[in-house]
Amino acid sequence: MKSLNPISQEERRKRIQFAVGMAAIDGGKPTAFTQNLLDQYEKGEVTTSYLKQAIIEKYARAAH
């Protein structure tokens, strides 16, 4: 499958590690849903825009 994201997989991996690390400072860790999206992002299967929108939609619904 062709990557949707021009950023290298290694760069995407570093970005994920940074984001997860920042969340861990406050005691957070990705849910299974979010981890699945992060895995897709790392492989270049989804964009950051899609990742963000999917997370917002999932957790905005959960908050209501």
DSSP file (Angstrom, degrees, kcal/mol; ACC not computed):
  #  RESIDUE AA STRUCTURE BP1 BP2  ACC     N-H-->O    O-->H-N    N-H-->O    O-->H-N    TCO  KAPPA ALPHA  PHI   PSI    X-CA   Y-CA   Z-CA
    1    1 A M              0   0    0      0, 0.0     2,-0.3     0, 0.0    44,-0.0   0.000 360.0 360.0 360.0 137.4    0.0    0.0    0.0
    2    2 A K        -     0   0    0      1,-0.1     2,-0.1    43,-0.0    42,-0.0  -0.567 360.0-111.2 -77.9 136.4    1.3    3.5   -0.9
    3    3 A S        -     0   0    0     -2,-0.3    42,-0.2     1,-0.1    41,-0.1  -0.426  14.8-155.4 -67.5 136.9    1.9    5.8    2.0
    4    4 A L  S    S+     0   0    0     40,-3.4    -1,-0.1    -2,-0.1    41,-0.1   0.560  79.2  71.2 -82.6 -10.1   -0.5    8.7    2.3
    5    5 A N        -     0   0    0     39,-0.4    -2,-0.1     2,-0.1    -1,-0.1  -0.930  66.2-155.7-118.0 123.4    2.1   10.6    4.2
    6    6 A P        +     0   0    0      0, 0.0     2,-0.2     0, 0.0    -1,-0.1   0.621  69.6  99.3 -73.0 -10.9    5.4   12.0    2.7
    7    7 A I  S    S-     0   0    0      1,-0.1    -2,-0.1     2,-0.1     5,-0.0  -0.534  85.8-103.6 -75.5 141.6    7.1   11.9    6.1
    8    8 A S     >  -     0   0    0     -2,-0.2     4,-2.4     1,-0.1     5,-0.2  -0.218  22.5-117.6 -64.1 154.7    9.4    8.9    6.6
    9    9 A Q  H  > S+     0   0    0      1,-0.2     4,-2.5     2,-0.2     5,-0.2   0.878 116.4  55.1 -60.3 -37.8    8.2    6.1    8.8
   10   10 A E  H  > S+     0   0    0      2,-0.2     4,-2.2     1,-0.2    -1,-0.2   0.908 108.2  48.0 -62.8 -41.7   11.1    6.7   11.2
   11   11 A E  H  > S+     0   0    0      2,-0.2     4,-2.2     1,-0.2    -2,-0.2   0.907 111.5  49.9 -65.8 -41.3   10.1   10.4   11.5
   12   12 A R  H  X S+     0   0    0     -4,-2.4     4,-2.2     2,-0.2    -2,-0.2   0.907 109.5  52.2 -62.1 -40.8    6.4    9.3   12.2
   13   13 A R  H  X S+     0   0    0     -4,-2.5     4,-2.6     1,-0.2    -2,-0.2   0.913 109.5  49.2 -60.5 -44.1    7.7    6.8   14.8
   14   14 A K  H  X S+     0   0    0     -4,-2.2     4,-2.3     1,-0.2    -1,-0.2   0.898 110.1  51.0 -62.8 -41.2    9.7    9.6   16.6
   15   15 A R  H  X S+     0   0    0     -4,-2.2     4,-2.5     2,-0.2    -1,-0.2   0.898 111.0  48.5 -64.1 -40.4    6.6   11.9   16.6
   16   16 A I  H  X S+     0   0    0     -4,-2.2     4,-2.9     2,-0.2     5,-0.3   0.934 110.5  50.4 -64.7 -46.6    4.5    9.2   18.1
   17   17 A Q  H  X S+     0   0    0     -4,-2.6     4,-2.3     1,-0.2    -2,-0.2   0.902 111.8  48.8 -59.3 -41.2    7.1    8.4   20.8
   18   18 A F  H  X S+     0   0    0     -4,-2.3     4,-2.5     2,-0.2    -1,-0.2   0.944 113.1  46.1 -62.9 -48.7    7.3   12.1   21.6
   19   19 A A  H  X S+     0   0    0     -4,-2.5     4,-2.1     1,-0.2    -2,-0.2   0.912 114.9  46.4 -63.1 -43.8    3.5   12.5   21.9
   20   20 A V  H  X S+     0   0    0     -4,-2.9     4,-2.1     1,-0.2    -1,-0.2   0.895 112.4  51.9 -65.8 -39.3    3.1    9.4   24.0
   21   21 A G  H  X S+     0   0    0     -4,-2.3     4,-1.2    -5,-0.3    -2,-0.2   0.898 108.3  50.4 -63.2 -41.5    6.0   10.5   26.2
   22   22 A M  H  X S+     0   0    0     -4,-2.5     4,-0.6     1,-0.2     3,-0.4   0.907 111.6  48.0 -64.0 -41.5    4.4   13.9   26.7
   23   23 A A  H ><>S+     0   0    0     -4,-2.1     5,-2.5     1,-0.2     3,-0.9   0.869 106.0  59.0 -65.7 -35.6    1.1   12.3   27.7
   24   24 A A  H ><5S+     0   0    0     -4,-2.1     3,-1.9     1,-0.3    -1,-0.2   0.785  91.2  69.2 -65.8 -27.3    2.9    9.9   30.0
   25   25 A I  H 3<5S+     0   0    0     -4,-1.2    -1,-0.3    -3,-0.4    -2,-0.2   0.875 104.9  42.2 -57.6 -36.4    4.3   12.8   32.0
   26   26 A D  T <<5S-     0   0    0     -3,-0.9    -1,-0.3    -4,-0.6    -2,-0.2   0.249 129.1 -98.5 -94.0  11.8    0.7   13.4   33.2
   27   27 A G  T < 5S+     0   0    0     -3,-1.9    -3,-0.2     1,-0.3     2,-0.2   0.558  80.4 136.1  85.9   8.3    0.1    9.7   33.7
   28   28 A G      < +     0   0    0     -5,-2.5    -1,-0.3    -6,-0.1    -2,-0.1  -0.493  28.4 179.4 -88.7 158.2   -1.7    9.2   30.4
   29   29 A K        -     0   0    0     -2,-0.2    -8,-0.0    -6,-0.1    -9,-0.0  -0.977  38.1 -87.4-151.0 153.4   -1.3    6.4   27.9
   30   30 A P        -     0   0    0      0, 0.0     2,-0.1     0, 0.0   -10,-0.0  -0.284  37.9-128.9 -64.0 140.7   -3.0    5.7   24.6
   31   31 A T     >  -     0   0    0      1,-0.1     4,-2.9     4,-0.0     5,-0.2  -0.309  33.5-100.0 -72.8 170.3   -6.2    3.7   24.6
   32   32 A A  H  > S+     0   0    0      2,-0.2     4,-2.2     1,-0.2     5,-0.2   0.897 126.2  52.6 -59.5 -40.0   -6.5    0.7   22.3
   33   33 A F  H  > S+     0   0    0      2,-0.2     4,-1.8     1,-0.2    -1,-0.2   0.946 112.9  42.5 -59.8 -50.1   -8.5    2.9   19.9
   34   34 A T  H  > S+     0   0    0      1,-0.2     4,-2.7     2,-0.2    -2,-0.2   0.895 111.9  54.0 -66.4 -40.6   -5.8    5.6   19.9
   35   35 A Q  H  X S+     0   0    0     -4,-2.9     4,-2.5     1,-0.2    -1,-0.2   0.891 106.5  52.9 -61.6 -39.0   -2.9    3.1   19.7
   36   36 A N  H  X S+     0   0    0     -4,-2.2     4,-2.0    -5,-0.2    -1,-0.2   0.918 110.5  47.1 -61.5 -43.3   -4.5    1.5   16.6
   37   37 A L  H  X S+     0   0    0     -4,-1.8     4,-2.6     2,-0.2    -2,-0.2   0.905 110.9  51.9 -64.1 -41.4   -4.7    5.0   15.0
   38   38 A L  H  X S+     0   0    0     -4,-2.7     4,-2.8     2,-0.2    -2,-0.2   0.897 108.4  51.5 -62.4 -39.8   -1.1    5.6   15.9
   39   39 A D  H  X S+     0   0    0     -4,-2.5     4,-1.7     2,-0.2    -1,-0.2   0.913 110.7  48.3 -62.0 -42.5    0.0    2.3   14.3
   40   40 A Q  H  <>S+     0   0    0     -4,-2.0     5,-2.7     2,-0.2     6,-0.7   0.902 111.9  49.8 -63.9 -41.0   -1.9    3.3   11.1
   41   41 A Y  H ><5S+     0   0    0     -4,-2.6     3,-1.5     4,-0.2    -2,-0.2   0.926 107.4  53.7 -63.2 -45.1   -0.2    6.7   11.2
   42   42 A E  H 3<5S+     0   0    0     -4,-2.8    -1,-0.2     1,-0.3    -2,-0.2   0.875 108.9  49.2 -58.3 -37.6    3.3    5.2   11.7
   43   43 A K  T 3<5S-     0   0    0     -4,-1.7    -1,-0.3    -5,-0.2    -2,-0.2   0.553 117.4-115.1 -78.1  -7.8    2.7    3.0    8.6
   44   44 A G  T < 5S+     0   0    0     -3,-1.5   -40,-3.4    -4,-0.5   -39,-0.4   0.657  81.4 124.4  82.9  15.7    1.6    6.0    6.6
   45   45 A E  S   <S+     0   0    0     -5,-2.7     2,-0.3   -42,-0.2    -4,-0.2   0.728  73.6  27.8 -82.7 -22.6   -1.9    4.7    6.2
   46   46 A V  S    S-     0   0    0     -6,-0.7    -2,-0.2    -9,-0.1     2,-0.1  -0.950  79.6-122.2-135.0 156.9   -3.6    7.8    7.7
   47   47 A T     >  -     0   0    0     -2,-0.3     4,-2.5     1,-0.1     5,-0.1  -0.449  29.6-108.9 -90.9 167.5   -2.7   11.4    7.9
   48   48 A T  H  > S+     0   0    0      2,-0.2     4,-2.7     1,-0.2     5,-0.2   0.864 120.6  56.5 -63.5 -35.1   -2.3   13.5   11.1
   49   49 A S  H  > S+     0   0    0      2,-0.2     4,-2.4     1,-0.2    -1,-0.2   0.928 109.5  44.3 -61.8 -45.1   -5.5   15.4   10.1
   50   50 A Y  H  > S+     0   0    0      2,-0.2     4,-2.8     1,-0.2     5,-0.2   0.926 112.7  52.4 -64.5 -44.6   -7.4   12.1   10.0
   51   51 A L  H  X S+     0   0    0     -4,-2.5     4,-2.0     1,-0.2    -2,-0.2   0.938 112.4  44.8 -55.7 -51.1   -5.8   10.9   13.3
   52   52 A K  H  X S+     0   0    0     -4,-2.7     4,-2.6     1,-0.2    -1,-0.2   0.930 114.3  48.3 -60.9 -48.2   -6.8   14.1   15.1
   53   53 A Q  H  X S+     0   0    0     -4,-2.4     4,-2.7    -5,-0.2     5,-0.2   0.897 110.6  50.9 -63.0 -41.5  -10.3   14.2   13.7
   54   54 A A  H  X S+     0   0    0     -4,-2.8     4,-2.3     2,-0.2    -1,-0.2   0.900 112.5  46.7 -63.8 -41.1  -10.9   10.5   14.6
   55   55 A I  H  X S+     0   0    0     -4,-2.0     4,-2.5    -5,-0.2     5,-0.3   0.925 113.0  48.8 -67.6 -44.5   -9.7   11.0   18.1
   56   56 A I  H  X S+     0   0    0     -4,-2.6     4,-2.3     1,-0.2     5,-0.3   0.936 113.6  46.6 -60.4 -46.5  -11.8   14.2   18.6
   57   57 A E  H  X S+     0   0    0     -4,-2.7     4,-1.6    -5,-0.2    -1,-0.2   0.913 113.4  48.9 -63.0 -43.1  -14.9   12.5   17.2
   58   58 A K  H  X S+     0   0    0     -4,-2.3     4,-1.3    -5,-0.2    -2,-0.2   0.942 119.9  35.0 -62.7 -49.3  -14.5    9.4   19.4
   59   59 A Y  H  X S+     0   0    0     -4,-2.5     4,-1.1     2,-0.2    -1,-0.2   0.704 111.3  59.6 -87.2 -19.5  -13.9   11.2   22.6
   60   60 A A  H  X S+     0   0    0     -4,-2.3     4,-0.7    -5,-0.3    -1,-0.2   0.888 108.9  46.8 -69.3 -39.5  -16.3   14.1   22.0
   61   61 A R  H >< S+     0   0    0     -4,-1.6     3,-0.8    -5,-0.3    -2,-0.2   0.896 109.6  53.9 -66.5 -39.7  -19.1   11.6   21.7
   62   62 A A  H 3< S+     0   0    0     -4,-1.3    -1,-0.2     1,-0.2    -2,-0.2   0.789 104.0  56.7 -65.8 -27.6  -17.9    9.8   24.8
   63   63 A A  H 3<        0   0    0     -4,-1.1    -1,-0.2     1,-0.2    -2,-0.2   0.693 360.0 360.0 -78.6 -19.2  -18.1   13.1   26.8
   64   64 A H    <<        0   0    0     -3,-0.8    -1,-0.2    -4,-0.7    -2,-0.2   0.467 360.0 360.0 -87.8 360.0  -21.8   13.7   26.0
